[in-house]
Amino acid sequence: MSKAEGKEVTIRQLYTELNKQGSNGEYEKALKSANKILSLDPNEQKALQCKLVCLIQVSKFEEVLKFLDRTQPTYDCTFERAYCQYRLNQPDAAYKTIQDSGIKPLPPNLKELMAQILYRLERFEECFELYKDIIKNTHDDYDDERTTNLSAVVANLCVEGTEKDLPNLREDTYELTYNAGCALAGKQQFPDAEKKLRASEKLCREFLEEDGATEEDIMDEAAIIKVQLAYCLQMQGKSKEASAIYIDALKNKVNDHALTAVASNNLVVINKDQNVFDSKKKMKLATSDQAEHKLTTKQKKIIAFNNSLLAFFTNQADCHMLASRLGNSYPDMEFQSLLIRVSQLARDKKYKDGIELLENYLKKQPKQELELKFAIIQLHLLAGNKKAAIDLLGGLGEAKYCPGVVSALVTLYLGLDNKTAASSILKNAVEWYKKNKSSAGGDLTDMWRQAASFHLRGGESETAAKSLEELLKTNPADMKILAQLVIAYAQFDPKKAQEASKKLPALDTLTTASEIDALEATNWMMIAKAVKKKIPTSSGKTDQSPSTPGSEVAKKKKTIRKRKGKLPKNYDPSSAPDPERWLPRYERTGYRKKRDRRVKEVMKGSQGTAYGQADQYDMSKAYNQTKQSPATTTSHENAPSGPAPRQLPRKSQHKKKKGKH
């Protein structure tokens, strides 16, 4: 046998092994067999194609792209190249590969791939049309998967708020029911979405249990349904239930990184300014690189915004950097990122820098003049510059006549003690609303009322009357407004006041005898002593009941007499009380400290003197003899004639103490 014949035999044997290994799903072994064939004959296109399939099956997408760039096969490899780029999270490159191939019309496999790429690129309207075409012209075992993908596209279109007529798809599987729930959530119909999602969770469990799945597999598959359900609960204000579901999903360590990011972000929103350290940990999960490619642009934008807010509220140093990155990455969030940066500058008391940032942005975006000017006004007020704030509020054009702006201007003028300017602001507002009744919307009752009361306090009764007249037009049945108008008229036009007062109800109709009795019977403005409880008699008159609790208490209080205080047994009313009777004994003048027998008596006086002479030289005794006090026994001039109250002789005190032992 020649070498050529032996080579062909070997290749045939390898193809047989390759076919067998591919049928059994042994792609690693099949890859080795394909490599052996290509080593014998590099031009074997079937072996080359088998190698590409094996590399894709073992998820070696980068090797596929390198191999294609190196070998450049003769047959068209557009699908393999685009698929590998799509799996490597390069949807733009995959889209370009299909577009540059020039294949028109696209075959079924490329159509399916193109629909997936458009979904990843978030071009949902194009994706929707392409899926409709695929479902219409293709009928095989994958119809359920295509319908599920179409329902996912419909759900995303609902989130975007499209006006396109969307089809009503069937809901006989848990995936289709889940997507229907997501579509309702996108339309802000959260109670209906909650019902759909609970039904989807039930269907999911039933289907997987019939399929013989384990509890872990069921929980892993149902995790996405539960997290979406938690979102609907959170949007309905049921934060505790939503938080429990999010925490449970994170504890189970779901393999879906996008799901983990969404649950972590939503928990941070629930925490708000509480559990800051926990929020920081959750935000790290939400901003991980693994979840970056699986999240939609809207999800990434919201997570980035929440990350910037968290950095601001926790006063982190990278707040400016995160806010700037938010504005650069998402142009529609530039204004929000600017406000975060300005708020941080205001916290650092750098008001001038914040005002400069806002003024520079105002030049670029004049459409947002009102919001930006209000932010600048807030910074001026924080800096204590009321005049600059007044100037900006006064230059808002017709917006300065809004009730809130009018109220702010009046308050600021009163703060500067400029009542004249405050009054003119209210006058101008009243005149403007009279001329522009059609364009002025909203309830202006409160503003008219405040303007009238302000002018009445300031003595401008005519101006107050104008405000009250406008207010009475909107509320003709309000007698309080009419009464105020009568008071205002009375100060400058008595005739008008008299005419207006005729419309007021008569006094007889305002109160009745029963209402007066009820007011007298209530004790909400009276002391309990002043309340007289009455009971009706047969004649219709009311008499006080002798058995009422109030009357008994009154009688008891009358009979109670004050008792005289007890006096000591040895009290003498003719003697003057001791002026030191309220002092403690040890602070009184005549108090002598007890001698401790354990301490030896210190000898006083000079050594060598006689015992009797010690008192002569004791200076302490000499001082005590010269000092006179009403409580001392040595001086008889100021001593009381009898013993002081509550004072007993020392001997009796000692006896009592002995009796206690």
C-alpha positions in Angstrom: 0.0 0.0 0.0 1.4 3.4 -1.0 1.7 6.3 1.3 -1.2 8.2 -0.3 -3.5 5.2 0.1 -2.4 4.8 3.8 -3.0 8.5 4.3 -6.5 8.2 2.9 -7.3 5.2 5.1 -6.1 7.0 8.2 -8.2 10.1 7.3 -11.3 7.9 6.8 -10.8 6.2 10.2 -10.3 9.6 11.8 -13.5 10.9 10.2 -15.4 7.8 11.5 -14.1 8.5 15.0 -14.9 12.2 14.6 -18.5 11.5 13.6 -19.0 9.1 16.5 -17.5 11.6 19.0 -19.6 14.4 17.6 -22.8 12.4 17.9 -22.0 11.5 21.5 -21.1 15.1 22.4 -17.5 14.3 23.1 -16.2 17.6 21.7 -12.8 17.6 23.3 -12.0 14.2 21.7 -13.6 15.3 18.5 -11.4 18.4 18.5 -8.3 16.2 18.7 -9.5 14.0 15.8 -10.1 17.1 13.7 -6.6 18.4 14.5 -5.1 15.0 13.4 -7.0 15.2 10.1 -5.8 18.8 9.5 -2.3 17.8 10.3 -2.5 15.2 7.6 -4.3 17.4 5.1 -4.7 21.2 5.9 -7.1 21.6 3.0 -9.8 19.3 4.5 -12.7 21.8 4.7 -15.0 19.4 6.6 -12.4 18.8 9.3 -11.8 22.6 9.5 -15.6 23.1 9.9 -15.8 20.4 12.5 -12.9 22.0 14.4 -14.8 25.4 14.5 -17.9 23.7 15.8 -16.0 21.8 18.5 -14.3 25.0 19.6 -17.6 26.8 19.8 -19.2 23.9 21.7 -16.4 24.1 24.4 -16.8 27.9 24.5 -13.3 28.7 23.1 -14.6 31.7 21.2 -11.3 33.7 21.1 -9.5 30.7 19.6 -12.2 30.5 16.9 -11.5 34.1 15.9 -7.7 33.6 15.9 -8.1 30.4 13.9 -10.3 32.1 11.3 -7.9 35.0 11.0 -5.0 32.6 10.5 -6.5 30.0 8.1 -9.0 32.0 6.2 -11.2 29.1 5.1 -12.6 28.9 1.5 -16.2 28.5 2.6 -18.2 31.4 4.2 -17.7 31.6 8.0 -19.8 34.7 8.6 -22.1 32.9 11.1 -19.3 31.4 13.1 -17.4 34.7 13.3 -20.4 36.8 14.2 -21.6 34.2 16.8 -18.3 34.2 18.6 -18.2 38.0 18.7 -21.7 38.0 20.1 -20.7 35.5 22.8 -17.7 37.6 23.7 -20.0 40.6 24.4 -19.0 42.4 21.2 -22.5 43.0 19.6 -21.3 46.0 17.6 -18.6 43.9 16.0 -21.0 41.0 15.3 -23.5 43.4 13.7 -20.8 44.8 11.5 -19.6 41.3 10.5 -23.1 40.4 9.2 -23.6 43.7 7.5 -20.2 43.6 5.7 -20.8 40.1 4.5 -23.2 41.4 1.9 -25.4 38.3 2.2 -29.0 39.3 1.2 -31.5 38.0 2.0 -30.1 36.6 5.2 -30.4 32.8 5.7 -32.5 31.5 8.7 -29.5 31.0 11.0 -28.1 34.5 10.4 -31.6 36.0 10.8 -31.9 34.3 14.3 -28.4 35.6 15.2 -29.1 39.1 13.9 -32.3 39.2 16.0 -30.3 38.3 19.1 -27.7 41.0 18.3 -30.3 43.7 17.8 -31.8 42.8 21.2 -28.4 43.1 22.8 -27.9 46.5 21.1 -31.3 47.5 22.5 -32.7 48.3 19.0 -36.0 46.8 20.0 -38.2 48.0 17.2 -36.0 46.5 14.5 -35.7 43.3 16.6 -39.5 43.2 16.9 -40.0 43.4 13.1 -37.3 40.7 12.5 -38.8 38.3 15.0 -42.3 38.7 13.5 -40.8 37.8 10.1 -38.9 34.8 11.5 -42.0 33.4 13.3 -44.2 33.9 10.2 -41.8 32.1 7.8 -40.3 29.4 10.1 -42.0 26.4 11.6 -40.0 23.9 13.6 -39.4 22.7 17.2 -38.1 26.1 18.3 -41.4 28.0 17.9 -41.9 28.3 21.7 -38.4 29.8 22.1 -39.0 32.4 19.3 -42.4 33.4 20.8 -40.7 33.8 24.2 -38.0 36.0 22.7 -40.7 38.1 20.9 -42.5 38.6 24.3 -39.3 39.7 25.8 -38.9 42.3 23.1 -42.5 43.4 23.6 -41.8 43.9 27.4 -38.8 46.1 26.6 -40.9 48.2 24.2 -43.4 48.7 27.0 -40.6 49.9 29.3 -39.5 52.4 26.6 -43.1 53.6 26.3 -43.6 52.9 22.6 -46.8 53.9 20.8 -46.6 50.9 18.5 -49.5 48.4 18.5 -48.1 45.3 20.3 -49.6 41.8 19.9 -51.3 39.9 22.7 -49.2 36.7 23.0 -50.2 33.5 24.6 -49.2 32.8 28.2 -49.2 29.0 28.4 -45.6 28.7 29.7 -43.9 30.3 32.8 -41.5 32.3 30.6 -44.3 33.8 28.5 -46.3 34.7 31.7 -43.2 36.2 33.2 -42.6 38.4 30.1 -46.3 39.5 30.2 -45.8 40.5 33.8 -42.7 42.5 32.8 -44.7 44.3 30.1 -47.4 45.3 32.6 -44.7 46.6 35.0 -43.3 48.6 32.1 -46.7 50.2 31.7 -46.7 51.1 35.5 -49.5 48.6 36.1 -47.9 47.1 39.2 -50.8 45.3 40.8 -51.7 43.4 37.6 -48.0 42.7 37.0 -47.8 41.3 40.6 -50.6 38.8 39.8 -48.9 37.7 36.5 -45.6 37.2 38.2 -47.0 35.1 41.1 -48.8 32.9 38.5 -45.5 32.6 36.6 -43.7 31.5 39.7 -46.3 28.8 40.4 -46.1 27.5 36.8 -42.3 27.5 37.0 -42.3 25.3 40.1 -44.9 22.9 38.7 -43.1 22.5 35.4 -39.7 21.9 36.9 -41.0 19.5 39.5 -42.6 17.4 36.7 -39.3 17.6 34.9 -37.5 16.1 38.0 -35.5 19.2 38.9 -34.0 19.6 42.3 -35.0 22.3 44.8 -31.8 24.2 44.1 -32.5 24.2 40.4 -36.0 25.4 41.0 -34.9 28.2 43.2 -32.2 29.3 40.8 -34.7 29.3 37.9 -37.4 31.1 39.8 -35.0 33.8 41.2 -35.5 36.2 38.3 -39.3 36.0 38.7 -39.0 36.7 42.4 -36.7 39.7 41.9 -39.1 41.1 39.4 -42.0 40.5 41.8 -40.0 42.3 44.5 -39.6 45.3 42.2 -43.4 45.5 41.7 -43.9 45.3 45.4 -41.3 48.0 46.0 -43.1 50.3 43.5 -46.3 49.8 45.4 -44.7 50.9 48.7 -44.4 47.4 50.1 -40.7 47.8 50.9 -40.4 45.2 53.7 -41.7 42.4 51.5 -39.5 43.5 48.6 -36.5 43.7 50.9 -37.0 40.2 52.2 -37.1 38.8 48.6 -34.0 40.7 47.6 -32.1 39.5 50.6 -33.2 35.9 50.0 -32.1 36.0 46.4 -28.6 37.3 47.4 -28.3 34.7 50.1 -28.9 31.9 47.6 -25.9 33.2 45.5 -27.7 33.2 42.2 -25.3 32.6 39.2 -26.9 35.5 37.2 -24.7 38.5 37.8 -27.2 40.9 36.3 -29.9 39.7 38.7 -27.5 40.1 41.6 -26.7 43.7 40.5 -30.4 44.6 40.2 -31.3 43.2 43.6 -28.3 44.9 45.3 -29.2 48.3 43.7 -32.8 48.0 44.7 -31.8 47.2 48.3 -29.7 50.3 48.4 -32.7 52.4 47.3 -34.8 50.8 50.1 -32.0 51.5 52.7 -31.9 55.2 51.8 -29.9 56.9 54.6 -29.9 53.8 56.8 -27.5 50.9 56.9 -24.8 52.9 55.0 -22.1 50.3 55.3 -24.5 47.6 54.0 -25.4 49.9 51.1 -21.7 50.3 50.2 -21.3 46.5 50.0 -24.4 46.1 47.9 -23.3 48.9 45.5 -20.0 47.1 44.9 -22.0 44.1 43.7 -24.2 46.3 41.6 -21.2 47.9 39.9 -19.1 44.8 39.3 -17.5 44.2 35.9 -19.2 40.8 35.5 -22.7 42.4 35.5 -21.7 45.2 33.1 -22.3 43.4 29.9 -25.6 41.8 30.9 -27.4 44.9 32.1 -29.4 47.2 29.8 -28.4 50.8 29.4 -31.2 52.0 31.5 -30.3 49.7 34.3 -26.6 50.7 34.2 -27.6 54.4 34.1 -29.8 54.0 37.2 -27.1 52.1 39.1 -24.5 54.8 38.2 -26.9 57.5 39.4 -27.6 55.7 42.7 -23.8 55.1 43.2 -23.2 58.9 42.8 -26.0 59.7 45.3 -24.7 57.2 47.8 -21.2 58.8 47.5 -22.7 62.2 48.2 -24.8 61.1 51.2 -21.8 59.3 52.7 -19.6 62.2 52.0 -17.0 60.2 50.0 -14.0 61.8 48.4 -14.8 60.3 45.0 -18.3 61.9 44.8 -17.1 64.5 42.2 -15.5 61.9 40.1 -18.5 59.6 40.1 -20.9 62.4 39.3 -18.6 63.6 36.4 -18.4 60.1 35.0 -22.2 59.8 35.2 -22.6 62.9 33.1 -20.0 61.9 30.5 -21.3 58.3 30.1 -25.0 59.2 29.9 -25.6 62.7 28.3 -29.3 62.6 29.4 -28.1 62.5 33.0 -25.7 65.5 32.7 -28.1 67.8 34.6 -28.5 65.3 37.5 -24.7 64.9 37.7 -24.3 68.6 37.8 -26.7 69.0 40.7 -24.8 66.3 42.7 -21.5 68.1 42.1 -23.0 71.5 43.1 -24.6 70.0 46.2 -21.2 68.6 47.2 -19.6 72.1 46.7 -22.4 73.6 48.8 -21.7 71.2 51.6 -18.1 72.2 51.5 -19.3 75.9 51.6 -17.8 76.6 48.2 -20.9 78.5 47.0 -19.1 80.7 44.4 -17.7 77.6 42.6 -21.2 76.0 42.6 -22.8 79.2 41.2 -20.1 79.4 38.4 -20.8 75.7 37.4 -24.5 76.4 37.2 -24.1 79.6 35.2 -21.8 78.0 32.7 -24.3 75.1 32.2 -27.1 77.7 31.8 -25.3 79.2 28.8 -25.2 75.7 27.2 -28.7 74.7 28.1 -31.0 77.8 28.1 -34.1 75.5 28.0 -33.5 74.6 31.6 -33.3 78.2 32.8 -36.0 77.9 35.5 -34.5 74.8 37.2 -30.9 76.2 37.1 -31.9 79.7 38.3 -33.7 78.1 41.3 -30.6 76.2 42.1 -28.5 79.4 41.9 -31.0 81.1 44.2 -30.7 78.3 46.7 -26.9 78.8 46.7 -27.2 82.5 47.2 -29.6 82.0 50.2 -27.1 79.5 51.7 -24.4 82.0 51.3 -26.6 84.6 53.0 -26.9 86.9 49.9 -30.7 87.7 50.0 -30.5 90.6 47.6 -29.0 88.5 44.9 -31.7 85.9 45.4 -34.4 88.6 45.2 -32.9 90.0 42.0 -33.0 86.5 40.4 -36.5 85.7 41.5 -37.7 89.1 40.2 -36.2 88.4 36.8 -38.0 85.1 36.2 -40.6 86.7 33.9 -44.1 85.4 34.2 -42.9 82.6 36.5 -42.4 85.2 39.3 -46.2 85.3 39.7 -46.4 81.7 40.7 -47.7 81.3 44.2 -44.5 79.7 45.5 -42.2 82.5 44.0 -44.5 85.2 45.3 -44.4 83.7 48.8 -40.6 83.4 48.6 -40.2 87.1 47.5 -42.6 88.3 50.2 -40.7 86.4 52.9 -37.3 87.7 51.7 -38.5 91.3 51.6 -39.9 91.0 55.1 -36.6 89.5 56.2 -35.0 92.7 54.9 -37.7 94.7 56.7 -39.0 96.1 53.4 -42.8 95.8 53.9 -43.5 98.2 51.0 -41.7 96.0 48.5 -43.5 92.9 49.9 -46.9 94.7 49.5 -46.1 95.7 45.9 -45.2 92.2 45.0 -48.6 91.0 46.2 -50.4 93.8 44.5 -48.7 93.0 41.2 -49.5 89.3 41.6 -53.2 90.1 42.1 -53.3 92.4 39.1 -51.5 89.9 36.9 -53.9 87.1 37.8 -56.9 89.3 37.1 -55.6 89.9 33.6 -54.5 86.4 32.9 -57.4 84.3 34.3 -57.3 81.9 31.4 -53.6 81.2 31.4 -53.3 81.0 35.2 -54.0 77.4 36.3 -54.2 75.7 39.6 -55.9 76.5 42.9 -55.0 80.1 43.9 -57.3 80.3 46.9 -54.5 80.2 49.4 -52.5 83.0 47.7 -55.6 85.3 47.5 -56.3 84.6 51.2 -52.7 85.3 52.3 -52.5 88.5 50.2 -55.8 89.8 51.7 -54.7 89.1 55.3 -51.3 90.7 54.6 -52.9 93.9 53.2 -55.4 94.0 56.1 -52.6 93.9 58.6 -50.8 96.6 56.8 -53.8 98.9 56.7 -54.3 98.6 52.9 -58.0 97.8 53.1 -58.7 98.7 49.4 -56.0 96.3 48.1 -57.2 93.6 50.5 -60.8 94.1 49.3 -59.7 93.4 45.7 -58.1 90.1 46.7 -61.1 89.1 48.8 -63.4 89.9 45.8 -61.5 87.5 43.6 -61.5 84.9 46.3 -65.2 85.3 46.8 -65.8 84.6 43.1 -64.2 81.2 43.4 -65.9 80.4 46.7 -69.3 82.3 46.8 -70.6 80.2 49.7 -67.7 80.9 52.1 -69.1 83.2 54.7 -65.7 83.7 56.3 -64.4 85.4 53.2 -67.6 87.5 53.0 -67.1 88.6 56.6 -63.5 89.6 55.9 -64.7 91.6 52.9 -67.2 93.4 55.1 -64.5 94.3 57.5 -62.3 95.6 54.6 -65.1 97.6 53.1 -66.0 99.2 56.5 -62.6 100.9 56.5 -63.0 102.8 53.3 -66.6 102.5 52.0 -69.3 102.0 54.7 -72.1 101.7 52.1 -70.5 98.7 50.4 -69.9 97.2 53.8 -73.6 97.6 54.6 -74.7 96.0 51.3 -72.3 93.1 51.7 -73.3 92.5 55.3 -76.9 91.9 54.1 -75.7 88.7 52.5 -74.4 87.4 55.8 -76.7 85.0 57.7 -78.7 86.3 60.6 -77.5 85.6 64.1 -80.6 83.7 65.0 -79.8 81.2 62.3 -76.2 80.7 63.3 -76.9 79.4 66.8 -79.8 77.8 68.7 -80.6 77.3 72.3 -79.5 73.7 72.3 -76.1 74.6 70.9 -75.6 77.2 73.6 -76.5 74.7 76.3 -74.1 72.2 74.8 -71.3 74.7 74.8 -72.0 75.6 78.4 -72.0 71.9 79.4 -68.6 71.2 77.8 -65.5 71.7 79.9 -63.0 72.1 77.1 -62.4 75.8 77.9 -63.4 75.8 81.6 -61.9 74.6 84.9 -63.6 71.7 86.5 -64.9 73.9 89.3 -66.7 76.2 86.9 -68.5 73.4 85.1 -72.1 73.0 86.2 -73.6 69.7 85.3 -77.4 69.9 84.7 -80.1 67.4 84.3 -83.5 68.0 82.7 -86.6 68.1 84.9 -90.2 67.3 84.0 -90.9 71.0 83.5 -88.1 71.3 80.9 -85.8 73.2 83.2 -82.5 71.9 84.3 -81.5 71.5 87.9 -78.4 70.3 89.5 -78.6 66.8 90.6 -77.7 66.1 94.2 -76.3 62.7 93.3 -74.0 63.8 90.5 -70.3 63.2 91.0 -69.5 66.8 90.6 -71.8 68.0 93.4 -70.4 65.4 95.8 -66.8 66.4 95.1 -67.8 70.1 95.7 -69.4 69.2 99.1 -66.4 67.2 100.2 -64.1 70.1 99.2 -66.2 72.5 101.3 -66.2 70.3 104.4 -62.5 69.6 104.4 -60.7 71.9 107.0 -57.1 72.5 107.5 -55.6 70.9 110.5 -53.2 72.7 112.8 -49.6 71.5 112.9 -48.4 69.5 116.0 -46.2 71.3 118.5 -43.5 69.8 120.8 -44.5 68.9 124.4 -42.0 71.3 125.9 -43.1 74.2 123.7 -43.4 77.6 125.4 -45.3 80.2 123.3 -43.9 83.1 125.4 -40.3 82.3 124.5 -38.7 83.4 121.3 -37.7 80.6 118.9 -34.0 79.7 118.4 -32.7 81.5 115.3 -30.5 78.5 114.6 -33.3 75.9 114.8 -33.2 75.1 111.1 -29.4 74.6 111.0 -27.9 71.1 111.4 -26.6 70.4 114.9 -23.0 70.4 113.8 -23.3 73.9 112.4 -24.7 75.5 115.5 -22.6 77.7 117.7 -22.9 75.7 120.9 -22.2 72.3 119.4 -19.3 70.3 120.9 -17.7 67.5 119.0 -17.6 64.2 120.8 -14.2 63.1 122.1 -12.9 59.9 120.7 -11.3 57.9 123.6 -9.0 56.1 121.2 -7.2 59.4 120.4 -4.9 60.6 123.1 -5.6 64.1 124.4 -3.2 66.7 123.2 -1.6 68.7 125.9 -2.2 72.5 125.5 0.1 75.2 126.9 3.8 75.3 127.5 5.6 72.3 129.0 6.4 72.4 132.7 3.4 74.5 133.8 1.0 73.4 136.4 -2.2 71.6 135.5 -4.4 74.4 136.6 -2.5 76.9 134.6 -3.3 75.2 131.2 -6.7 76.9 131.0 -5.0 80.2 131.5 -2.9 79.8 128.4 -5.5 78.0 126.2 -6.2 80.7 123.5 -9.2 78.8 122.1 -11.1 79.1 125.4 -10.2 82.7 125.6 -11.7 83.3 122.2 -14.9 81.4 123.0 -15.4 83.5 126.1 -15.3 86.8 124.3 -17.8 85.6 121.6 -21.5 86.0 122.4 -24.3 84.0 120.8 -28.0 83.5 121.7 -27.4 79.7 121.9 -24.4 79.9 124.3 -24.8 79.4 128.1 -21.9 81.8 129.1 -23.7 85.0 128.0 -26.9 85.7 129.9 -27.9 89.0 128.3 -29.2 87.5 125.0 -30.1 84.0 126.2 -33.8 83.0 125.9 -35.9 82.8 129.0 -36.8 79.1 128.3 -35.4 76.2 126.4 -35.4 76.3 122.6 -38.1 74.3 120.8 -37.1 70.7 119.8 -34.0 70.9 122.0 -33.5 68.4 124.8 -30.8 68.2 127.5 -27.7 66.2 126.6 -28.3 63.7 129.4 -31.6 62.6 128.0 -30.1 62.2 124.5 -27.4 59.9 125.9 -30.0 57.9 127.7 -32.0 57.5 124.5 -29.0 56.3 122.6 -28.2 53.7 125.3 -31.8 52.5 125.1 -31.5 51.8 121.4 -28.6 49.3 121.8 
